[in-house]
């Protein structure tokens, strides 16, 4: 039998061609902790004990092929909570946590400014995927009513499972934003948020193997000819669905920030703000319906 330390080194050795050493070690430790049901601190203290992980060769083979560790374990982390994920649904990412934090901060400001006599904040999450944005907003914004929409049956299956476990009050709806989100939901909203497909298809070849070969292309890529297709459709729907003064938030492709700002301005949105993430890349936009 191998020790935990030895198995971590085996995993790291197999996947360092795909990941930098620090990320490879994080993946290896996560796999071992989840498989053996121990914490990171227990792993540190008892690293030289015999490892009880099963099917290690199979796990190493899958990791070395580029299959995301989240798909192997069936879970991903977002805003401190654990989400069910698997093939067919986008893996939650830390950059999206920054967008959620921005919305939560802004919502506090909106409440202080008043919501035209409404106590409940109505939020619509479009292209919800695993439901992580919708659920995190429901958990972090008091007196909120959150509706989440997606077209993918696979993604909706995971979203429903995550909602049932973490935030049963979130409403899940199947619908196509390109055909008009306003056809799928009722009433007006104070906030609309979306992390839609936005990576040009010409970038597929440059993507990391774990994204390119395993995550759903439908949730990631758009045709080079119309890179803003989802943003345009959602912005049009937002003009119909937002209360006056309501806010629209997007996670964006870092190379399209100026084009998005111009498009939103042309459609009549005001107070357009482009924000960089922690890596100093322009990755988020907020604007308001006049």
N, C-alpha and C positions, 0 to 999 in steps of 0.2 A: 504493500500500500504506500502511496505517496503522501507526503505532508501537504498541508494547505499551501505553504510557501512554494513548494516544488510545482504544484499544479498551477499556481499563479504565474510562475515563470514559464511553464509550458504554454499557457495561453498567450502570454505576452510575446513570446518568441514566434508564435504562429501568426500573430496579427500585426506586428510592428511594420511589416511591409505596407499595410493599409492605413495605419494610424500612427500619430506621433507617440513617443514612449509614454508620456503622461496619460494620454487618452487610452492607450492600450492597457496600462495598469489599472486605470479606473474601471474599464470594461471587465478586466479579469477579476478584480475584487468584487464588483457588483454581481457577476455570474456566480462566484463562489459563495458569497453571502446569501443570495437568494436561493441557491440550490441546497445549501446546508441549513438555512433558517437561522443564521447568526447575524449579528450586527458588525459594522466595520470595526468597532472597538474590540469586540470579541475576536475578530480575525487578527487584529494586531497583537493581542495578548497571547492568543493560542495558535499562532501561525505555524508552529512546528508540530502541532498535533496531526494525527492521521486525518486525511480528507475523506469525507463520505460522499462526495459528489458522484452521481451516477451519469453514465453516458457521456463521459468527458470527451472521448474521441469524436463523437458525433457533434457535440457543441463546438469543439475546436474547428472541425471541418466546416460547419455552418458559418462561424465567425470569419474564418479565413476566406470563405467565398464572398464575403462582403455583406452577408445577411445581417441586418441591424440587430444589436443585442436586445433592443426592445421587443422585436418580433419573436426572438428566441424565448425570452422570458414572458412574453405576453403582457407587458406593462411598461409604461413610461411615466415620468414624473413631470408635474406642472404646478407651479405655485404652491408647493408643499404637499400636494395630493397625488395619489397614484391612479393612473388611468389605464383601463384595458385598451390595448392596441394590438394590431396584427395586420397581415397583408390586406390591402384594400383601404387602409386609413392612414393619413399622414401622421407621423410621429410628432408629438408636441415638442416645441423648441424653446430654449431660454429667451431668444429674441422676442418671441410673442408675449412672454411674461412682462416685458417692458411696455408693450402696448396696453395690456390689461392694467398695469399699475398707473399708466397715464390716464386711462378712462376713470379709474377709481378716484384719483386725485381730482380730476376735472368735475366729476359728479358731485363731490363735496362742495366745490365752488358753485355749481349750478344750483344746488339746494339752497346755499346761502343767498343766492341771487333771486331765488323763488322760481317755482315751476308753474306759474299761472294758476296757483291755487291747488295744484295736484300734489298729493303726498307720495304717490307711487311713481317710481321711475320705470318707464317701459323701454326695454332694450331688445333689439333684434340683431341676432348674429347670423350672418349669411355665409354660406360655404363652411358650415360649422365643423365638419370632419368628426373628430373624436368627441366634440362637444366641450373641449377644454376651455375655450374662451367664454362660452355661455355659462358654464358651471362656475368658473372662477369669479365671474361678475356676479352671479346669483349669490355666491357664498360671501362675497366681500362688499356688496352694496345692499344695505338694509332697505326694506320696503321696495324691492325691485320686482318687476315681472319680466322674465326673460323668455324670449321665443328664439328657437334655433332652427335653421333651415339648411338642407343639403339635398342634392339630387342622387347621390350614390347610395344604393341599398347597403353596400358593405359598410360604408362609413356610418350610415344611420343605425345599423345594428350595434356598432360600438358606442355611438352616441347615446342610444337608449339605455344600454347597459351601464354606462358611466353616470347618466342622469339618475337612473333608478337607485344607484348605490350612493351617490354623492349629493344630489340636489333634485329630488323628485318633483319639485315645483316647476322646473324648467319644462317648457312645452317644445316637443320635437315635431317638425313638420317636413314632409318630403316635398321638394319643389325645385324649379329651375330658375335661377336668377337671370339667365339670359332671355327667358320668356317673360320676365317681369315678376319680381318678388311680391309686388302689390296684389297679384292675382292669388297669392297663397295665404296671406295673412290678413287679419282684420284690425281696424283701428289705426291710431297714430302712435308714433314712438318718439321718445326723447333722445334716444341714442341708437344709431345703427353702426355696427362694426363688421368688418370682413377681412379675412386673410385669404383672398381668392387665388386661383392659379395666376402666376405672373412671370414665370421664367420663360424667356424666348426659346423656342424649340432648337434654335441653333446653338444653344448653350448645353444641350444634353451631353454632348461628347466630353465636356469639361467637368461634369459633375462627378462627385465621389461615387465610387462603385456602389456603396450602400444605398445611395439615393437613386442613382441611375438605373440600377438593375433590380431594385426591390420595392421602393415606395411607389404609390400609384401615380402614374404620369398624368392622369386626369386631374389630379389635385395640384399639380405642380406647373405644368407647361402650357404655353399658349403659342399660337402661330406667330411667326416673326412679322407677318403682314399686319396683324392687329394685336399688338401687345397690350393695349388698354381695354380690350373687349369686355372683360368682366368689370373693370372700374367704371366704364361708361354706362353699362347696363345698371349697375348698382347705384350710381349717382342719379340716373334718371328715376329709378324707383324711390330713392331717398327724397327727391323733391316732392313726391306724392305721399310718402309715408311719414316724414318727419313733421313734428310740430314746428311752427315758426321759432327760430332760435335753436332748434334741435341740432345735434352734432353727429357728423359722419366721420368715422375713423377707419383707416386702412393700414394694414401692413403692406409694404410696397417693395418692389425691386429697386435696388439702390441706384440703378442707372436711369430710372424713369421719373425721378422726383420732379424735375422741372416741367416735363411734359404733363404729368398728373396735375400739378398746380395750375398750369395753363388751361387744361381741360375743365377742371372744377370751377375756375374763375369764369370761363366762357359759359358755363351752365348756370351761373348766377350765385354760386356759393360765396360766402364771405368769411373773413377771419381765417384764412387758410394758413396753416402752420405745418411746416416740414421739420421733423425732428430726427436727430441722429440717435443711433443706439449706443451701447457702451463701447462698441468698437469704432465709434465715430463715423459710421456709415448712415446715410439718410435712408431710414427704413420705415418711417411712420408718418402719416399725414392725418391732420384733423381739420375739419372745416364746419361751417354752420350754414343751415338754411336761413335765408334772409327772412 
